[in-house]
């Protein structure tokens, strides 16, 4: 009965947060779109072709491994933190170094600085994964939902103010970074994780294997979902891509939001009963 109540509460809070977050997003998007050009959205979509893949891989499925694990220890959490920190620092260095190459792929020199600034979300995200996974594992969806709502509101306010002051595409870039930063701070306030990372990975193989399978699934999804963006941006340019990316974002919202509600709540719920065959069969 306790798990059932946790699931129902989680669905309620997650659905409510998704609903109000989307209202905030739509409200600010309507105003911001009047202040920006389609070209601005196209530039952001070009940068996101590469950064979105790394965002899918920035924790290598280790956050999901924490949620699913039958037992977690301080040593395991420190190992996960160390691995995630290394991965995200490498991503930051890679984007700082290869931003000119990305700009040449799209024949868009403005992408160099956009990609480099956008890449600073990776070291921030390294401090987000463990407390967020811990809250999810404990099914503390109220805290997760409230923090997500505040983060989205901060993104909208920041983006609108910068767009109104004429910062163009940078309003979208900085707004996204502010959202990541606020989200990270809020999650750490809700579930502080005050451990030093460990770079000794003895006994880490099973966790890494599980995370690798999750990462493989995410890579396949990435190529399925981003191939059209890459082709349009490469052939037709940033303006057409801007129109397309906004339209696709709006069209895919219902499926994304509904599906994410059940997956977010379902994973920790099923993890709690993974050894209870009767409960799973029911």
C-alpha positions in Angstrom: 0.0 0.0 0.0 2.9 2.4 0.8 4.4 1.9 -2.6 1.0 2.5 -4.3 0.6 5.8 -2.4 4.1 6.8 -3.4 3.4 6.1 -7.0 0.1 8.0 -7.0 1.7 10.9 -5.2 4.6 10.8 -7.7 2.3 10.8 -10.7 0.4 13.7 -9.2 3.4 15.9 -8.5 5.2 15.0 -11.7 2.1 15.6 -13.9 1.4 18.8 -12.1 4.9 20.1 -12.5 5.0 19.1 -16.2 1.7 21.0 -16.8 2.7 24.2 -15.0 6.3 24.0 -16.4 4.8 23.8 -19.9 2.5 26.7 -19.3 5.5 28.8 -18.2 7.4 27.7 -21.2 4.6 28.5 -23.6 4.0 31.9 -22.0 7.6 33.0 -22.3 8.1 31.4 -25.7 5.2 33.4 -27.1 6.7 36.7 -26.0 10.3 35.7 -26.7 9.5 34.6 -30.3 8.3 38.1 -31.0 11.6 39.5 -29.9 13.9 37.0 -31.7 14.4 35.9 -35.3 14.0 32.3 -36.6 17.8 32.4 -37.3 18.4 32.6 -33.5 16.5 29.4 -32.9 18.3 27.8 -35.8 21.7 28.6 -34.3 20.7 27.1 -31.0 19.4 24.0 -32.7 22.7 23.6 -34.6 24.6 23.8 -31.4 22.2 21.3 -29.7 22.8 18.7 -32.4 26.2 17.9 -30.7 25.6 19.1 -27.1 22.4 17.2 -26.8 24.2 13.9 -27.5 26.7 14.7 -24.8 23.9 15.6 -22.4 22.5 12.2 -23.0 25.9 10.6 -22.2 27.1 13.1 -19.5 26.3 10.6 -16.8 26.7 7.4 -18.8 23.5 5.9 -17.4 25.0 6.0 -13.9 22.2 8.0 -12.5 19.8 5.3 -13.6 22.1 2.7 -12.1 21.8 4.4 -8.7 18.0 4.4 -8.9 18.0 0.7 -9.9 20.6 -0.6 -7.6 19.5 -2.9 -4.8 22.0 -1.4 -2.4 24.1 1.8 -2.6 27.1 2.6 -0.5 29.2 5.8 0.1 32.0 4.2 -1.9 29.7 3.5 -4.9 28.4 7.1 -4.8 31.9 8.5 -4.7 32.9 6.3 -7.6 29.9 7.4 -9.6 30.6 11.1 -8.8 34.2 10.7 -9.8 33.3 9.1 -13.2 30.7 11.7 -13.9 33.0 14.5 -13.1 35.7 13.1 -15.4 33.3 12.7 -18.2 31.8 16.2 -18.0 35.2 17.8 -17.8 36.3 15.9 -20.9 33.1 17.1 -22.7 33.9 20.7 -21.7 37.5 20.5 -23.0 36.3 18.8 -26.2 33.7 21.4 -27.0 36.2 24.3 -26.3 38.7 22.7 -28.6 36.4 21.5 -31.4 33.9 24.4 -31.6 35.6 25.7 -34.8 35.1 22.3 -36.4 31.4 22.2 -35.5 31.0 25.7 -37.0 32.6 24.5 -40.3 30.3 21.5 -40.5 27.3 23.9 -40.6 29.3 26.7 -42.4 28.2 29.0 -39.5 31.1 30.9 -37.8 28.8 32.3 -35.1 28.5 28.8 -33.7 32.0 28.8 -32.3 31.3 31.0 -29.3 27.8 29.7 -28.8 29.1 26.1 -28.6 31.9 27.1 -26.2 29.6 29.0 -23.8 26.9 26.3 -24.0 29.5 23.7 -23.0 29.8 25.1 -19.5 26.6 23.3 -18.6 28.5 20.1 -18.4 30.6 20.7 -15.3 27.5 22.1 -13.6 25.5 18.9 -14.5 28.2 16.8 -12.8 27.0 18.0 -9.4 23.3 17.4 -10.3 23.2 13.7 -11.1 23.7 12.0 -7.8 21.3 14.1 -5.6 18.7 14.0 -8.3 19.0 10.2 -8.7 18.9 9.8 -4.9 15.6 11.9 -4.7 14.2 9.8 -7.5 15.2 6.5 -5.9 13.5 7.7 -2.7 10.5 8.8 -4.8 10.7 12.4 -3.5 8.9 13.7 -6.5 7.5 16.8 -4.7 11.0 18.2 -4.2 12.0 17.3 -7.7 8.9 18.9 -9.2 9.2 22.1 -7.2 12.9 22.6 -8.2 12.1 21.9 -11.8 9.4 24.4 -11.8 11.6 27.1 -10.3 14.4 26.3 -12.8 12.0 26.7 -15.7 10.7 30.0 -14.4 14.2 31.3 -14.0 15.0 30.3 -17.6 11.9 32.0 -18.9 12.5 35.3 -17.0 16.2 35.4 -17.9 15.6 34.6 -21.6 12.8 37.2 -21.9 14.8 40.0 -20.2 17.9 39.3 -22.4 15.8 39.0 -25.6 14.0 42.3 -24.7 17.4 44.0 -24.3 18.4 42.8 -27.8 20.8 39.9 -27.0 19.4 37.7 -29.7 20.5 34.1 -29.7 22.5 34.7 -26.5 19.3 35.1 -24.6 18.5 31.5 -25.4 22.0 30.3 -24.5 22.3 32.2 -21.2 18.7 31.3 -20.3 19.5 27.6 -20.7 22.6 27.9 -18.6 20.7 29.7 -15.9 18.1 26.9 -15.8 20.8 24.3 -15.5 22.5 26.2 -12.7 19.3 26.9 -10.7 18.2 23.3 -11.2 21.5 22.0 -9.9 21.5 24.3 -6.8 17.9 23.5 -6.0 18.4 19.7 -6.2 21.4 19.9 -4.0 19.5 22.0 -1.5 16.7 19.3 -1.5 19.2 16.4 -1.1 22.7 17.6 -0.3 25.6 15.4 -1.5 28.7 16.4 0.3 31.2 13.7 -0.7 34.5 13.9 -2.4 34.8 12.1 -5.8 36.7 8.8 -5.9 38.8 7.9 -8.9 39.5 4.4 -7.7 37.1 2.2 -9.7 37.7 -1.2 -8.2 34.4 -3.1 -8.0 32.7 -0.6 -10.3 32.3 -3.0 -13.3 28.7 -4.1 -12.7 27.5 -0.5 -12.3 29.5 0.6 -15.4 28.0 -2.2 -17.4 24.5 -1.3 -16.5 25.2 2.4 -17.3 26.7 1.4 -20.6 23.5 -0.4 -21.7 21.5 2.7 -20.8 23.9 4.9 -22.8 23.7 2.6 -25.8 19.9 3.0 -25.8 20.3 6.8 -25.6 22.7 6.9 -28.5 20.3 5.1 -30.7 17.5 7.4 -29.7 19.8 10.4 -30.4 20.5 9.4 -34.0 16.8 8.7 -34.5 15.7 12.1 -33.2 18.5 14.4 -34.4 19.2 13.1 -38.0 16.6 15.5 -39.5 18.0 18.5 -37.6 21.5 17.8 -38.8 20.4 17.4 -42.4 18.2 20.5 -42.5 20.8 22.6 -40.7 23.6 21.4 -43.0 21.7 21.9 -46.3 19.1 24.6 -45.7 20.7 26.8 -43.1 19.8 28.3 -39.7 16.6 30.2 -40.7 14.7 27.2 -42.1 16.0 25.1 -39.3 14.7 27.6 -36.8 11.1 27.3 -38.2 11.4 23.5 -38.3 12.9 23.1 -34.8 10.1 25.3 -33.2 7.4 23.4 -35.1 8.8 20.0 -34.2 9.2 21.0 -30.5 5.5 22.0 -30.3 4.3 18.8 -32.2 6.3 16.4 -30.0 5.3 18.0 -26.7 2.3 15.8 -25.9 4.1 12.5 -26.4 7.3 13.7 -24.6 5.5 15.1 -21.6 3.1 12.1 -21.0 5.7 9.5 -21.6 8.2 11.1 -19.3 5.7 11.2 -16.4 5.3 7.5 -16.4 8.9 6.7 -17.0 10.1 9.0 -14.3 7.8 7.5 -11.7 7.9 3.9 -13.0 11.6 3.3 -12.8 12.1 3.8 -9.0 8.7 2.0 -8.3 9.7 -1.1 -10.3 13.2 -1.0 -8.8 11.7 -1.3 -5.3 9.9 -4.5 -6.2 12.5 -6.0 -8.6 12.9 -9.1 -6.4 9.2 -9.5 -5.7 8.0 -11.8 -8.5 4.4 -11.8 -7.3 4.2 -8.0 -7.3 5.9 -7.8 -10.7 3.5 -10.3 -12.2 0.5 -8.5 -10.7 
